[in-house]
Amino acid sequence: MYSPLKRRVLLRQACSLTVLAIPLGIGCSAVYAQGSADELAKQLANPIASLTSVPMQLNYDDGIGARDDGYKYTLNVQPVVPVSISEDWNMISRTIVPLVFQDEIFPGAGDQSGLGDVTQSLFFSPKALTANGWTWGAGPVLLIPTASDDLLGTEKWGAGPTVVALKQTTGGWTYGALANHIWSFAGESDREDVNATYLQPFLAKGLGKGRTVNVALESTYNWEAEQWTVPLNVAYSKVTKLGDQLVSFQGGARYYLDAPDNGPEWGLRFTFTLLFPKG
């Protein structure tokens, strides 16, 4: 029996030979995709994998505002682009561009829609695992005040460090945590300063055939207000193909274990991801 690594090498070689010998338009990606759904699902569970992807994450949050009747839709477009910068290191760019519609969040303000603040992270990650099988990355995170409405953003520039560490097992488990801290350093003086810590411990289990169950806490601590926001997210995802395009579908729900008095109570999440594996 061949090892999993050897099977992947042979699959790539067979695919290359097929394309050279029989150019029927079937394409290497079709053959490779059928044998690598689990590998792609594993890479998706890793925030700093060497996989180019474009997740489009739609979030719905309910029970917001003083009367608990406000709600909010947020479509986060989150391109992830890994770049090899040396023989031993990768740089992974992760961008979050939020498109927001919200209603009854602020008393008397009605609804707002438009672009929110963009968050840009860069992780510098060694290509080799540690001796214990962990992978990690660290770098800067930048908050960019791009909001099209002052009720959709902070009107502050912010920056700070970000770090992630995780381990993936042969049994299909992925566990680790991502964290960052952002301080504001410029922007509108009449707006509250940004001084926030983000903590995201996560756990995922591959179920085979490109399927994964994910559990994560996406906690934020606002040091100015001395308040936690702690949603527990549970989701199911599957890697598949739409025509010749590799994609992932994910659906899930969340419950807020802690939130400000006017914060959300529960929410839903649906994510559609375009995948662009190498080779």
SULTA-V947457 format. One record per backbone hydrogen bond with DSSP energy under -0.5 kcal/mol. NH is the residue of the N-H (numbers start at 1). CO is the residue of the C=O. If there is no record, write none. Layout:
nh=NH co=CO
nh=NH co=CO
//
This chain:
nh=7 co=3
nh=8 co=4
nh=9 co=5
nh=10 co=6
nh=11 co=7
nh=12 co=8
nh=13 co=9
nh=14 co=10
nh=15 co=11
nh=16 co=12
nh=17 co=13
nh=18 co=14
nh=19 co=15
nh=20 co=16
nh=21 co=17
nh=22 co=18
nh=24 co=22
nh=31 co=27
nh=32 co=28
nh=33 co=29
nh=34 co=30
nh=35 co=31
nh=36 co=32
nh=36 co=33
nh=40 co=36
nh=41 co=37
nh=42 co=38
nh=43 co=39
nh=44 co=40
nh=45 co=41
nh=46 co=43
nh=47 co=45
nh=49 co=46
nh=51 co=49
nh=52 co=276
nh=53 co=80
nh=54 co=274
nh=55 co=78
nh=56 co=272
nh=57 co=55
nh=57 co=76
nh=58 co=56
nh=58 co=270
nh=59 co=57
nh=59 co=74
nh=60 co=268
nh=61 co=72
nh=62 co=266
nh=63 co=70
nh=64 co=70
nh=65 co=262
nh=68 co=65
nh=70 co=64
nh=71 co=103
nh=72 co=61
nh=73 co=101
nh=74 co=59
nh=75 co=99
nh=76 co=57
nh=76 co=74
nh=77 co=75
nh=77 co=97
nh=78 co=55
nh=78 co=76
nh=80 co=53
nh=81 co=93
nh=83 co=91
nh=85 co=83
nh=85 co=89
nh=86 co=89
nh=90 co=125
nh=91 co=83
nh=92 co=123
nh=93 co=81
nh=93 co=91
nh=94 co=92
nh=94 co=121
nh=95 co=79
nh=96 co=119
nh=97 co=77
nh=97 co=95
nh=98 co=96
nh=99 co=75
nh=100 co=98
nh=100 co=114
nh=101 co=73
nh=102 co=112
nh=103 co=71
nh=104 co=110
nh=105 co=110
nh=109 co=106
nh=112 co=102
nh=114 co=100
nh=116 co=98
nh=117 co=152
nh=118 co=144
nh=119 co=96
nh=120 co=142
nh=121 co=94
nh=122 co=140
nh=123 co=92
nh=124 co=138
nh=125 co=90
nh=125 co=123
nh=127 co=88
nh=130 co=134
nh=133 co=130
nh=135 co=166
nh=137 co=164
nh=138 co=124
nh=139 co=162
nh=141 co=160
nh=142 co=120
nh=143 co=158
nh=144 co=118
nh=144 co=142
nh=145 co=143
nh=146 co=144
nh=148 co=115
nh=149 co=115
nh=152 co=149
nh=157 co=186
nh=158 co=143
nh=159 co=183
nh=160 co=141
nh=162 co=139
nh=163 co=179
nh=164 co=137
nh=165 co=177
nh=166 co=135
nh=167 co=175
nh=168 co=133
nh=169 co=173
nh=172 co=169
nh=174 co=204
nh=175 co=167
nh=176 co=202
nh=177 co=165
nh=178 co=200
nh=179 co=163
nh=180 co=198
nh=181 co=161
nh=182 co=196
nh=183 co=159
nh=184 co=194
nh=185 co=157
nh=186 co=157
nh=188 co=155
nh=191 co=188
nh=195 co=193
nh=196 co=182
nh=197 co=221
nh=198 co=180
nh=199 co=219
nh=200 co=178
nh=202 co=176
nh=203 co=215
nh=204 co=174
nh=205 co=213
nh=206 co=172
nh=207 co=211
nh=208 co=211
nh=211 co=208
nh=212 co=237
nh=213 co=205
nh=214 co=235
nh=215 co=203
nh=216 co=233
nh=217 co=201
nh=218 co=216
nh=218 co=231
nh=219 co=199
nh=219 co=217
nh=220 co=229
nh=221 co=197
nh=222 co=220
nh=222 co=227
nh=223 co=195
nh=223 co=221
nh=226 co=222
nh=227 co=222
nh=229 co=220
nh=230 co=258
nh=231 co=218
nh=232 co=255
nh=233 co=216
nh=233 co=231
nh=234 co=253
nh=235 co=214
nh=236 co=251
nh=237 co=212
nh=238 co=249
nh=239 co=210
nh=240 co=247
nh=242 co=245
nh=243 co=241
nh=245 co=242
nh=246 co=244
nh=246 co=275
nh=247 co=240
nh=248 co=273
nh=249 co=238
nh=250 co=271
nh=251 co=236
nh=252 co=269
nh=253 co=234
nh=254 co=267
nh=255 co=232
nh=256 co=265
nh=257 co=230
nh=257 co=255
nh=258 co=230
nh=263 co=260
nh=265 co=62
nh=266 co=62
nh=267 co=254
nh=268 co=60
nh=269 co=252
nh=270 co=58
nh=271 co=250
nh=272 co=56
nh=273 co=248
nh=274 co=54
nh=275 co=246
nh=276 co=52
//
